[in-house]
Amino acid sequence: MSHPRPQPADPMIRALVQAQRDVSRRSVLAGGAGLAGVGALLAACGTGGTTSPSTSGPVVDVSDTEKVVNWANWTLYLDYDETSQTYPTLDRFSEQMGIEATYVEDIEDNDAYFGKVQGQLANGQDIGQDVVTLTDWMAARMIRLGYTQELDKANVPNAANILARLADVSFDPGRAHSLTWQSGFGGLAWNTTEVPAGMRTVSDLWNPDLAGRIEVLSEMRDTVGLIMLDQGVDISGDWGDDEFFAALEVLEMHISSGQIRQVKGNSYAEDLISGDALAVIGWSGDITVLNFENGDNWQFALPDAGGTLWSDNMMVPVGSPHKANAEALMNYYYDPEVAAEVAAYVNYICPVQGAKEAMEAFAPELVENQLIFPDESTLSRSYVFRALSADEETKYNEEFQAVIGN
């Protein structure tokens, strides 16, 4: 059965969005410099001891008898049709595979989501999701703690299509437990009417004229990482407490002064729409979607000092009873034609080889879009926040949370 492809919108940056949607948007990553640094993208995450969850025995996979799969993701991270209020590619998956898919936009922030499910994961219990989509460093924690199931690659032959630089990461050698969903940039975004001069550096956010109208991300590696880059630190290189706390002091100062209105996860986009925020530290794909849906009012850019690069990863939680169904879902989204359709909607960096060529057939104006298929020049301006030890992760995260008021 053939399925008509959506028609791309006029400007390149607007992607192939079948319909408009009034929701906030998100994406994540932490990156390295240049193509070699993008390999580090894959390496960005914590180390440390392993704690196995308490279970009464191995989870029984009932995929053969229960044709369902439940997927938790970030908002506006999958192609959506406003008219039918459905996800076209996900509907086709269900039609083709006979597996009923339930999709929830349940992830607003990595730490918040992890905190919500950690107790069940530690006990080896089913959290009600068969696929969760978390950023590199949190994926590393999940895998390190034994909170994910090892993938049966025989069920995911399309995993061979993963980009070479994403195929073997330090937190998951050989991608035994994860597959990249999308990658993206952290940088600056602003209202082009209210901030006509634009922004080139993180320091531009501290302009007194913008007091109380600035928001930054609750993702430590993006917000602190961008401030560190602004201070001349290579966040993918050799740095320690002095560099981290120097950046944290800047953040604390501007929160205390009221320059920063709020620190938020995915929902910062809603404040850009309302006008409560005029400029933010934000994620690349969010701004593309906001512009398409709300009138080209914003611009996104990597700062002169560089931006962050990150990846979000699909994993099967330890207690999921539908692992084979989850693997079928992953395999489907690693088909280059399906991956291209998703990428044209979300405008994040596509992790699937062959998707660029597949996109030529229905959205050729997007093939050179640097937010989807970045070239070496663009990648060279992005950095992966270096891997943290378990002790560093605990210390830095506690200090960051204290500064942002959590």
N, C-alpha and C positions, 0 to 999 in steps of 0.2 A: 504494500500500500504506500503510495507516495504522499508526501506532506509538503504543502507549499511553504516556501521560505518567506520570512518577513522581509519587507522592503526597507532598505536603509534610509535614514533621514538625510536631509540635504547636506549639512556640513560634515566634514570628516569626523569631527570630535563628537558628533551626536550619536554615533553608533546606530546599530540596527535595532531600534526599540520599537516593538510592535504597538506599544501603547504607553500612555503616561501614567505616572503613579505618584501620589502625594504621600511619600514616606521618606524618612531619612535613609542615609546610605552609608556603607562602610567597607573597609578593606584593611589589610594589614601587611606588615613585613619588617624586616630588619636586614640591611644589606651590606655589601662589600664594594670595594672600588674596582671598576672595570669588570671585564669578563672573569678574570681570576677571582675578583672580589665577589662576583655573583656566585661563584662556587662556594664562597663563604656564606652566602645567603643561606645556604643549605647547612652551614655548620653552626649557625648562630643559636646556641642554646646551652643550658646549664649542664653541669656534670655532678658527680657525687654518688653516694651510696644508693643501693637499690632496696626497696621495701616491697615484698610481695603481698598482695591483698589476701585477706583471710577468706578462704572459701571452703565449702564442705566437699568440693570435688569439681571436676571440669564442667564447664557449661555445656549443656546439650543443645546442639544446633537443630532447631526445628524448622529450618527454612523449607524443607521438602513438603511439610504439611501446613505451615503457616506462611502463605505467600504475601508477606508484608515486609516493609522496611521503613524505619522511622529515622529522619535526618534532621539534625539541629545545625543551623547555620546563622551567619550574620544577616542583617537586613539588606535588601536590595542587592543580593549576591547571586541571583539566578534570574534568567529571562522570565518576564512576567507579562501577561496580557490583561490589561485593565478591563477590557470589554467583557471577557469571559471570566476574569478573576481566576486565571489558572496559570500554571507554569508549562508552556508548550513542550519544552524538551522533556520535562518530568512526566507529563502525560503520555508522551510517546514511549518513554521507558516502560511505563505500566502496561501500555497496549502491547508492546513487543514482547515483554518478558512475563506478563501475567502476574506481576507483583504489584500490589497496592502500595503506593508510596505516600507517606505522610511527611510533610515538610513544614518545619517551624522556624521562624526567625527569632531564635531564643537566646542568641549570644550578643551581648552588648559590650562585653569587656571580658578579657581572658580570665583575670583573677576572680571576678564576680561569678562567672560561670563555674569555674573550678571549685570555688568555695561552696557553691550550691550542691554539687554532686560528689564532692570528695568523700564524704562519709560513706555513701553507698559504694563508690568505687573501691574504697579501702576494704570493704567487706565482700567484694566480688559480686555485688548485686547488680541487677539490671536497672539502669537509670531511665529506661523508657526510650532510649535512643540507640539506634544501631550504627549510626554514623555521626560523629561530631567533628567540627571543623575549627581547629585552633592553630594559633600562630606558632612559628618554629620553637620559640623558647618554652612555651607551654606544652607543645607536643613533646619536646624533650623531657619535660618533667613527667608527663603522663607515661611515656614509654619507660623512663628510668624507674618509676614506682611500680611498674607492672600492671598499669591500669588499662592496657590495650591488648587486643588479641593479635597474634601473628597472622598475617595474610597468607592465604593459599594462592600463590601466583598462578597456579593452573586455572584458577577461576577468574584471573585478571590478565589475560594475555595482552590486552591493550596497554598494560603498564609499561611495556617495552617502548611505548611512544613518548615517555617522559623525556623532557629536555636533558641533554647529557649533564649539564651543570647542576641539575636537580636530582640526578639519579642515585647519588651516593653521598649521604650527609652524615656528619659526625654523630648526630643524635639518633640516627636510625640507619646504620650501615646497610647498603643494599636495598633500602626502603622495605624492610621486613614488616614494618608495622604501620606504614603511612604512605599516602600519595598526596602530592601537592594539589590543592584545589585551584588557587590563583595566587599570584604575587602582586606586589604593588609598592608604591613610593609613599613616604611620609614627607611632607613639605609645607609650604605656606599657601594659604588661600585667602582671598579677600573680595569684598564687594567692590566692583570696578567703578560704580557710581560714587560711592561714599569715600573710597580711597583711590582717587584717580591717578595718583602718582605711582601706584603699585608698590610692590615689596620685593626687595632683593636679598635682605638678610633677616635673620631672626630678631636682631636688634631693632628692626623697623617696627616690630610689634609693641615696643615700649614707648612709642611716640605718645606724649601726653594727650594729644588730640583724640587718641583712641581709648583713653582711660575708661574702664568699665565695659568695654565693647570687644574685649579680646577673650578667646577661649583656647585652651590647649587640651591635648589628649590625655586620658587617664592611662594610656599605655606608656609606661616609664621609658622604654627603649626609644620611642619616638620623641617624646617631649624632652627628656633629659638628653637624649642623643643629639637632637638638633641644636640644643643650647651648647653642648660640648663641641660640636662641629663649628658653631659660631665662635667659640673661644679658641679655635685652632687645633682641637684634639682629633686625631684619627680614631674614631670609635671602633674601627675594626682592628686596630693595632694594640700596642702595649701601653696601657694606662691603668691607673689604680684609684685609690681613695681620694687623693688630692684633686684629680681632675673631675671625678664624679661629684664630690661635695662642692667644688667651686661652681659647677653648673646648678646644683641643687639650691645653692644660696641665691642665685639669680632668680630661680623659679619662686622660692619662698618670698623674696623681696617683692616681687610683682603680684603675688597673691595677697600678701599682707597690705600692700598699698592700694589694692582695689583695681590695679591696672588690668589684671586678669579677672574676668567676670566669673567664670566657672571652669572646672576641669571635668571633662566629660568623655564618655566612650562614643559609641556610634551616634548618639542623639545630638551631637553638636550641630549636625546639619540642619536640624529643625530651627535652631537659633539663627543660623544664617538666613533661612527662609523668612523668619519673623522679623529680622532686622535687629534682634537683641545683640547679636554678634556681628561685627563688621569685618573681622579678620581672625584667622585661626591657624593653629598648627593642625593640619588635617591630612586626609588620605586622598590619593590621586583620583581613584574611580568615583568617589563620592561627588566630587565637584563636577565631573562630566555629566553624571546623571542629574544633578541639581540644575545644571544649565539647560539640559534638554527639557526638563519638566517645568522649569520656572523662569525661563526667559533670558538665558545667557547673562546673568548678573554677576557671575563670579569668575575668577581666574585662579588657576593652580600653577605653582612653579616650584622647582627645586631651588633652594637658596644658593647664593653664590658659593658658599662654603660647602655645599653638598646636602643631599637629603638622605633619609633612611630607606632601606630596601628590605622587604619582609616577604614571607610566604605563609599562607594558611594551609593546613594539612587535614585531609580526611583520615579518620581513624575509627576502628571498631572498638567500643568500650569493652572492658573485661567481662561484664555480665550480659552482653547482648546475646539473645538466643537466635538471632537471624544473621549470622556472619556470612553465610553463602549469598544471601539476598543482598547484603551490603556490598559484597565483592562484585556482584552483578551490576550494582549501581555504579561503582567505581569504574568498572570495565566499560560501561556504556558512555560515561562522561570522558573517557580517554580515547573515544573514537574522534578522529580529527574533525569531522564535519560537525559533530555535536559540540565539541570544544570550541570550534570557531563561532558557532551560533551564540553560545554563552558569552564568549569573550567580546563579541560585538555588542552585546547588551550591557555587560558590567564594566567594560573598559578597564579591566585590570590585566596584568601581564599573564598571558596564556602559557601554561606549562607543557603543552602537548605539541610534539613535532607533527608537522603536516597541517596544523590548523591554519597557518598563514596562507598556505596554498589553497586550502579549502575555502578560505574567506574571499579569495579572488573571484570566486564564482558568483557571490551574491552581495558583497560589499567591498569592491576593490578599492574604494577611497579610504578604507580603514587599514589597509595592509601596511601603510607607512606610519600609522599612528604610534607614536613613541610611548603611549601609555599601555599599549597592547603588545607590540613587538618592538621593544626598545633596541636601538643599535648600540654599538660599543661606546660611542661618544656619550650617549645619555647614561648608560650604565656606569661609565667612569666617574659620573658625578653623584653616585649613590653608594652608600656604605652600610655594611651589616654590623650591627652592634655586636661586639665580640662576645664569645661564649663566657658565661659566668660560672664560677664554681658554685657548689651548693651553698657554701657559707656566704659568698658574695651576693648571691641571689637573695638570700634571706635578709642580709644586712641592708643592701641597697633598696630592696622592695619595702622593708619596714620603714626606712627613713623617708622614702618617697611618699608612702601612704600617709605618714604623719604630717608631711608638709602639705599635702593636698586635702588634709582634713578627714581622712578615713581612720 
